[in-house]
Amino acid sequence: MSLTTIAFPTSELRNQVIARIPAHQRDKVDLVVFSDAERSAKLSRDDIDIVVLPYLDSGPTIELLDELPNLRLVITQTTGYDPVAHLPERGIQVATASGVHTGGTAELALALTLASLRGIDDAVRSQVSRNWAHQRYRSLQDRRVMIIGVGEIGAAIADRFDPFEVQLTRVASSAREDERGQVHGVDELPTLLPHTEVVVLITPLNDGTHHLVDADFLSRLPDNALIVNVARGKVVDTDALVAELSTGRLHAALDVTDPEPLPENHPLWGTPNTLITPHVGGDTSAFEPRVVKILAEQVRRINDGEQPINLIQV
């Protein structure tokens, strides 16, 4: 009976996972390393059933998946899975790292909001020029905040905003009630946006959310409203955002952009009232121990013939 073969992107990650699992909980699986350099020397493409994608720059590995005729499962180290969302249609399951990035992304959503509202980016620039530039900035306290996306990370963001005495509105694909109370549907955005001062984006990227934030969306926001994007760059129409930011009417704090990485000559770099971080929301010191823990659990489940956790449903 052939062993199930789980291919990891690096030896380091594989060894970290092995260190967390007793031998008897991985004795029915092979844990190998799958990379472009090592593949031909150590692995037969026919052997690989499961691939763990790299956390960063997974594109080259995704391109190689077509060369694995017996691939049955792809495991991501990210919460989002849009680059491999097409695989279930081909009979290949996808399991995400849901939960691994929750705290880090929620922290950054709060940090970007505070930094933009309180002028921390201006203060950093003033410090470089040794300029004592005192002025009054807006508080997060008393702001009308909208979170678009009510999944696990959206809930964690809401938790972190709660102590700041904000007026919170939550929006999802459809209206409903949950344990927190009312959730508005995206169809209500035209009436909600004119009364919103901060919009935090944490919705998944799919056909319904691609360019959700377009010129019409932005035009409905009041002057000086802030867009915080910790979701995916393509949730926002970048050209429309640049057009609005260029006038100085709106503010933006962005951890994700479209395109990404943002080219050095892109106009978004030069727009006023804009704070950009290079997609670091989930990449914190908390990431590695959590992703190793969840990957170890996936290996244990696969070894024991159980269903992996965090399988996407189609």
Solvent accessible surface area in square Angstrom, and as a share of the most:
residue,aa,sasa,rsa
1,M,239,1.07
2,S,101,0.65
3,L,85,0.42
4,T,28,0.16
5,T,9,0.05
6,I,0,0.00
7,A,0,0.00
8,F,1,0.00
9,P,18,0.12
10,T,68,0.40
11,S,45,0.29
12,E,117,0.52
13,L,15,0.08
14,R,59,0.21
15,N,78,0.40
16,Q,52,0.23
17,V,0,0.00
18,I,50,0.25
19,A,89,0.69
20,R,129,0.47
21,I,9,0.05
22,P,68,0.43
23,A,65,0.50
24,H,129,0.57
25,Q,48,0.21
26,R,69,0.25
27,D,88,0.46
28,K,123,0.52
29,V,11,0.06
30,D,60,0.31
31,L,22,0.11
32,V,28,0.16
33,V,9,0.05
34,F,7,0.03
35,S,33,0.22
36,D,99,0.51
37,A,90,0.70
38,E,48,0.22
39,R,39,0.14
40,S,99,0.64
41,A,86,0.67
42,K,142,0.60
43,L,25,0.12
44,S,53,0.34
45,R,113,0.41
46,D,84,0.44
47,D,73,0.38
48,I,0,0.00
49,D,20,0.11
50,I,5,0.03
51,V,1,0.00
52,V,2,0.01
53,L,6,0.03
54,P,28,0.18
55,Y,44,0.17
56,L,115,0.57
57,D,117,0.61
58,S,23,0.15
59,G,35,0.34
60,P,75,0.47
61,T,21,0.12
62,I,29,0.15
63,E,136,0.61
64,L,31,0.15
65,L,2,0.01
66,D,101,0.52
67,E,63,0.28
68,L,8,0.04
69,P,93,0.59
70,N,72,0.37
71,L,12,0.06
72,R,136,0.50
73,L,8,0.04
74,V,0,0.00
75,I,4,0.02
76,T,5,0.03
77,Q,9,0.04
78,T,34,0.20
79,T,45,0.26
80,G,22,0.21
81,Y,78,0.30
82,D,49,0.26
83,P,72,0.45
84,V,1,0.01
85,A,45,0.35
86,H,82,0.37
87,L,1,0.00
88,P,23,0.15
89,E,155,0.69
90,R,121,0.44
91,G,62,0.59
92,I,13,0.07
93,Q,90,0.40
94,V,1,0.01
95,A,0,0.00
96,T,8,0.05
97,A,1,0.01
98,S,41,0.26
99,G,32,0.31
100,V,11,0.06
101,H,12,0.05
102,T,18,0.11
103,G,25,0.24
104,G,11,0.10
105,T,10,0.06
106,A,0,0.00
107,E,99,0.45
108,L,29,0.14
109,A,0,0.00
110,L,28,0.14
111,A,49,0.38
112,L,4,0.02
113,T,0,0.00
114,L,50,0.25
115,A,18,0.14
116,S,15,0.10
117,L,2,0.01
118,R,130,0.47
119,G,2,0.02
120,I,89,0.45
121,D,19,0.10
122,D,55,0.28
123,A,54,0.42
124,V,84,0.48
125,R,137,0.50
126,S,21,0.14
127,Q,141,0.63
128,V,124,0.71
129,S,76,0.49
130,R,227,0.83
131,N,83,0.43
132,W,235,0.83
133,A,51,0.40
134,H,163,0.73
135,Q,103,0.46
136,R,231,0.84
137,Y,71,0.27
138,R,68,0.25
139,S,43,0.28
140,L,4,0.02
141,Q,85,0.38
142,D,84,0.44
143,R,41,0.15
144,R,93,0.34
145,V,1,0.01
146,M,0,0.00
147,I,1,0.01
148,I,3,0.01
149,G,7,0.07
150,V,34,0.19
151,G,48,0.46
152,E,99,0.44
153,I,19,0.10
154,G,3,0.03
155,A,37,0.29
156,A,10,0.08
157,I,0,0.00
158,A,0,0.00
159,D,73,0.38
160,R,80,0.29
161,F,0,0.00
162,D,80,0.42
163,P,101,0.63
164,F,66,0.28
165,E,108,0.49
166,V,25,0.14
167,Q,107,0.48
168,L,57,0.28
169,T,38,0.22
170,R,21,0.08
171,V,0,0.00
172,A,10,0.08
173,S,92,0.59
174,S,61,0.39
175,A,65,0.50
176,R,109,0.40
177,E,129,0.58
178,D,50,0.26
179,E,166,0.74
180,R,88,0.32
181,G,23,0.22
182,Q,106,0.47
183,V,1,0.01
184,H,29,0.13
185,G,0,0.00
186,V,51,0.29
187,D,116,0.60
188,E,54,0.24
189,L,9,0.04
190,P,54,0.34
191,T,99,0.57
192,L,35,0.17
193,L,2,0.01
194,P,57,0.36
195,H,122,0.55
196,T,7,0.04
197,E,27,0.12
198,V,0,0.00
199,V,0,0.00
200,V,0,0.00
201,L,0,0.00
202,I,23,0.11
203,T,13,0.07
204,P,92,0.58
205,L,36,0.18
206,N,79,0.41
207,D,145,0.75
208,G,63,0.60
209,T,17,0.10
210,H,90,0.40
211,H,64,0.28
212,L,32,0.16
213,V,0,0.00
214,D,52,0.27
215,A,64,0.49
216,D,75,0.39
217,F,9,0.04
218,L,0,0.00
219,S,67,0.43
220,R,93,0.34
221,L,3,0.02
222,P,39,0.24
223,D,98,0.51
224,N,74,0.38
225,A,1,0.00
226,L,0,0.00
227,I,0,0.00
228,V,0,0.00
229,N,1,0.01
230,V,10,0.06
231,A,5,0.04
232,R,56,0.20
233,G,7,0.07
234,K,95,0.40
235,V,0,0.00
236,V,5,0.03
237,D,33,0.17
238,T,14,0.08
239,D,114,0.59
240,A,12,0.09
241,L,3,0.02
242,V,21,0.12
243,A,62,0.48
244,E,29,0.13
245,L,0,0.00
246,S,66,0.42
247,T,101,0.59
248,G,27,0.26
249,R,62,0.23
250,L,0,0.00
251,H,35,0.16
252,A,0,0.00
253,A,0,0.00
254,L,4,0.02
255,D,3,0.02
256,V,4,0.02
257,T,14,0.08
258,D,34,0.17
259,P,60,0.38
260,E,80,0.36
261,P,122,0.76
262,L,21,0.10
263,P,60,0.38
264,E,166,0.74
265,N,130,0.67
266,H,30,0.13
267,P,83,0.53
268,L,2,0.01
269,W,129,0.45
270,G,66,0.64
271,T,14,0.08
272,P,61,0.39
273,N,56,0.29
274,T,20,0.12
275,L,35,0.18
276,I,37,0.19
277,T,30,0.17
278,P,111,0.70
279,H,72,0.32
280,V,59,0.34
281,G,4,0.04
282,G,10,0.09
283,D,65,0.34
284,T,51,0.30
285,S,112,0.72
286,A,37,0.29
287,F,23,0.09
288,E,84,0.37
289,P,73,0.46
290,R,122,0.45
291,V,2,0.01
292,V,9,0.05
293,K,123,0.52
294,I,23,0.12
295,L,2,0.01
296,A,9,0.07
297,E,51,0.23
298,Q,1,0.01
299,V,3,0.02
300,R,56,0.20
301,R,61,0.22
302,I,28,0.14
303,N,8,0.04
304,D,66,0.34
305,G,71,0.68
306,E,75,0.34
307,Q,121,0.54
308,P,16,0.10
309,I,49,0.25
310,N,47,0.24
311,L,23,0.11
312,I,28,0.14
313,Q,150,0.67
314,V,149,0.85
